Every structure is written in C-alpha cells, then in structure tokens.
Amino acid sequence: MRQLPPLTMLRVFEEVARHRSFSQAAVQLNVTQGAVSRQIKQLEDHLGVALFVRTHQGLTLTDAGLALSPQLGAAFDQIERALQAVRVPNLRQRLRILAPPTWATRWLSSHLRDFCRHYPEISLSITHQASHEHLAEIDCRIRFGLGPAEHWHSELLVMERHVAVASPELFVDGVAPDPRAYPLLHILHDGKRLPVWENWLGATGRDDVDVASGLEFSTLDQVIHTALAGGGVAVIDRQMIDRELHEGSLVPIAPLEVPGPYGYWLDVAGEKQGLSKVRLFTGWLQGITV
C-alpha cells in the first residue's frame, strides 16, 4: 500500500513552488491563503522536513523542496496525460486558442510548423470569436491591447513597432509619397480608430497632415491589402508585414519606427495555468517572441 499524503497537499505544494507565493497559489486554487499555509504545514509535518523558507526576497524553496518540486510536477503531468488519454478522443490534448485574426494569419500561422514538430501530440484549435458562454472552453488567448487583463494571468509577448509604408508605385523617381497627397488608411479597434497615425506623425514632429481624413477598415489585413494595391499610405506594425517589406511590395516612406503603446498579450485563466498543454504552448510562444 502506497504511503502517500493526501493529493490536495501535493497539489498545493506544486502551486506554491511554481509561484513562490502563498497568496498567488491561493488565487490559482480558489482557496484562502490560510488554507494554503495549513496544507503546506501538514505536508512538512508528514515529511518531517521544511519545504520553504521566508527571506527578504520572498519565499524560497529549501533543498528538500527543490528536490520534490520537479518530480511532483512531472508526476502531475503524467496523471493529466493518463486522464486525457481516456477522455473522448476528439478532446484529447486539444488546445483551444482565441487570437486576433490578422495576428493568427500573418504571424502565428508562419510559426506553427515549428510548434507541431515539437509537440505532435497537441492539436490546435484557433478561433478569433468566442461567445461569453463558450469563453470558458478557451485554454488561452492572444489579445491586442494596452495592458494586462483583469482576472487573467497576463504577459506581454511583443510590443508593436510601427512604420509608415506605401506601395512602391506611389514612389516617384525614388521620392516617397507625401501623406498629405494620398488617403490615410486607418484601422478600427473596438469601433474606434487606433491613433497610430497620430503617434507616428507626432514622432516625426509633423503637424501638417489631416489625420481625421482617410479610409477606415475593421481588420488590419484590409489595411495591408489596400496599401499593397496603392490605395493609400498606412502605419502598420512591421512584424505583421515582414514578408512584404522583405519583398519590397511595401516600402517605408521614412526611416522611422515608433514602438507601442499597443502590444500583443498572452492571457491564461487561472484554472488553466496548470495544464501541461497550456504550459508547453506558452513556453514555446514566449521563446519565439523574445
């Protein structure tokens, strides 16, 4: 007969060890900080060793805690895989991601071959729409925004880097088009224009361009295709048009790059952070966006 403490104690220890914090572990487990502290004390009494030490820098694992943490994490991963293996087949290791359409099309899709090669056991389901009642089925989301989201674990993946570009057919004898002479192309976000033109022109010191004029589009892809067709001048995150810049189908009208303030954030719900498929995807994503 196995001499094991209650699994709840081990689950609490794994969460505290990951966050190095009783309070953060309590949030993830949806219990009180006092309950977390009691579970850790009971586990330490069961083992007869201390697992954590409080220092000025915060909570630190002891040698015993450092030895236990990776082994326990691997054991829980194995239990999770065993449970997933007996679930309905089409739900087995399926990772559901909510992502902006242009980001998914222009950035994520070009990197998915690498992810699938490393993690062939994980099937991806990527969507750009999710109703409120189906949001709980989402494992993680990529969000375009200014800051972290409430009630999610949020991490900035990458900040936008804006360049003003136009089709090469708008250049005359190598001279870049003047934004005053062509339609400005604007992207809408939540029904409002993003102030990318205002930010870019402000960085150049120009105040002679009517930013209120121009054409509005609901997706960045529409802006990009209109710029490619010579329908106007656009300020676009260069990470979304790497291929076009490399091929010369879009050309910067000035050697100026303006960062932010918007970026792409990785959001994971607290109850999904412990899933191995989520940890593998988020670790991979963080590695290629550095």
Secondary structure, DSSP 8 states (H G I E B T S, - for coil): ------HHHHHHHHHHHHHT-HHHHHHHHTS-HHHHHHHHHHHHHHHTS--EEEETTEEEE-HHHHHHHHHHHHHHHHHHHHHHHTS-GGGTTEEEEE--HHHIIIIIHHHHHHHHHH-TT-EEEEES---GGGGGG-SEEEEEESS--TTSEEEEEEEEEEEEEE-GGG-BTTB---GGGS-EEEEEETTEE-THHHHHHHHHT---S-TT-SEEESSHHHHHHHHHTTS-EEEEEGGGSHHHHHHTSSEESSS--EEEEEEEEEEE-GGGTT-HHHHHHHHHHHHHH-
